[in-house]
Amino acid sequence: MYRFFYWLVLSRLPAEGTHRVSFALLRAIAAVPGVRAMLTRALGPRDPELRVHAFGRELAGPLGLAAGFDKDAKGVPALLAVGFGFVEVGTVTAEGQPGNPKPRLFRLPKDRALINRMGFNNDGADAAARRLAHRRGGTVGINIGKTKRVSETEALDDFARSAQALAPLADYLVVNVSSPNTPGLRDLQAVDKLRPLLARVRAACDLASPMRKVPLLVKIAPDLADADVDAIADLALELSLDGIIATNTTIARTNLTTPNPDRYGAGGLSGAPLKARSLEVLRRLRARVGTKLILIAVGGIESADDAWDRIRAGATLVQAYTGFIYGGPLWPKKLQRELAAKVRAAGLQTIEQAVGADCSEASATRTAG
Ligand SMILES: Cc1cc2nc3c(=O)[nH]c(=O)nc-3n(C[C@H](O)[C@H](O)[C@H](O)COP(=O)(O)O)c2cc1C
């Protein structure tokens, strides 16, 4: 039904406006007394096989909403109520900023993909902190990025400001150095720049939250060369980070059937065309870090099969954005219900037993055992 409604109505409206209106509608529905609890009961993951532990918490399901959907932390309870096991808000920057000129979000329905050059439009770290201060329950990650007007030399201070304001409110904090829409941001993925940045953010988190060590992750681009993926994995181990999120959107325009995709201009491509590379990066990370870090897989996850592939490739958690846009509000429930069936069909008690099951070190252990 959602597919028909999407084709008939939503696909004909401008993409960003549709997002704004649908999200506002969801928030309004969930704000009606009693409705949010009802939605949670109807749509929340309830299969015990899906329970997963990460960041010192138990999540009801492994599917989270990826960063970028709720940049300003305006709708966390509503998004948890439609069945996501966790929500990552942001990217939040230290200063509020308008983002790039519109139009800046485009649908490529033939490819089940989106192109965006939003440019971190958000109200800033203090506004997000005020909203998150009122939240109760659920697992919420906070993704931080660089304010556009800030130069590379001031970037450390800028990230530290966001970390200081937001770390105490985060179940995990993500340093986003991989969005293609802030000039120079992805250059910070170079290890000699990333090392001081992550160390500084770690220090800011510890200062702001002395009693609780806030889990710190880095989110990387699919466009990195394999050697750079390895170098970031090594750095994450060296700095005792808690995890890596792979991947952000790609600047490539490959695997597309939409004619002349260049007409949409610059931006990050998400959805189905990203699937293969995101999985490849995940496999590389797992081979490098083993079980020492939490890996969160994102990029082109559209189905329980996709989520299952990522989990077996070493992801403890998975996230999606584009799959939710094309799948609609019942999609998180459907995916997780089918995922629970896969766990049972594999003869496992919990999805955690499937994490990394396809990796060579897991097979080696099994063979040795
Ligand atoms: C419109 C849009 C905005 C996004 N904004 C952000 C963002 O602010 N920060 C971020 O780390 N990732 C952002 N992303 C990337 C997603 O979090 C995700 O990494 C990427 O879209 C791949 O997943 P998907 O194929 O499931 O969409 C955005 C993606 C889209 C489509």
The ligand as an ORCA input file, in Angstrom:
! r2SCAN-3c Opt
* xyz 0 1
  C      19.320     13.009      2.720
  C      20.465     12.385      3.444
  C      21.118     13.100      4.432
  C      22.182     12.529      5.119
  N      22.793     13.246      6.104
  C      23.786     12.669      6.813
  C      24.395     13.364      7.886
  O      24.022     14.478      8.216
  N      25.417     12.747      8.543
  C      25.845     11.481      8.232
  O      26.773     10.967      8.869
  N      25.275     10.803      7.227
  C      24.253     11.359      6.526
  N      23.673     10.666      5.510
  C      24.206      9.329      5.169
  C      23.435      8.195      5.828
  O      23.522      8.257      7.224
  C      23.977      6.836      5.340
  O      25.312      6.692      5.781
  C      23.954      6.722      3.821
  O      22.796      7.304      3.283
  C      23.991      5.255      3.369
  O      22.887      4.537      3.879
  P      21.553      4.252      3.022
  O      21.992      3.648      1.722
  O      20.763      3.324      3.892
  O      20.872      5.546      2.833
  C      22.600     11.214      4.815
  C      21.939     10.494      3.817
  C      20.867     11.052      3.141
  C      20.173     10.248      2.090
*
